[in-house]
Amino acid sequence: MGLAPIIVQEIFEIVAQLNRDEQVSFLIAEQNINVALKCASQDYVLDTGRVVLSGSREALLARGDLHDFYPGKH
């Protein structure tokens, strides 16, 4: 089931603040593309352990097929 949406939001806010204020980098595995793209500056989309897409948030959002890369589709 995963974490409650409010908890996920709080965690991502803390991560974003630490990144911004302390220049700390994080590796985050998140299956919700919309949530993950909100705080990352460089993104990687994995499918069965392989990178199938990578780029900035803007570059990935500009793709028309981003949501086709959900787990198991490739």
C-alpha angles and dihedrals in degrees: 000000000000131000124327111266092244090055091049089051092050092049093050091048090054092047091049091049093050090048092049099041103032101025089235116160124218136195107214126185108203127161094199104085094195092055095044095050093053095072107022125094094192120031136194125192113207130196118187090342097310128109107244097168136015137172146094121319090254093051093049094045090051089061114096093210103050094115090053087073097074114137114290098015095103 
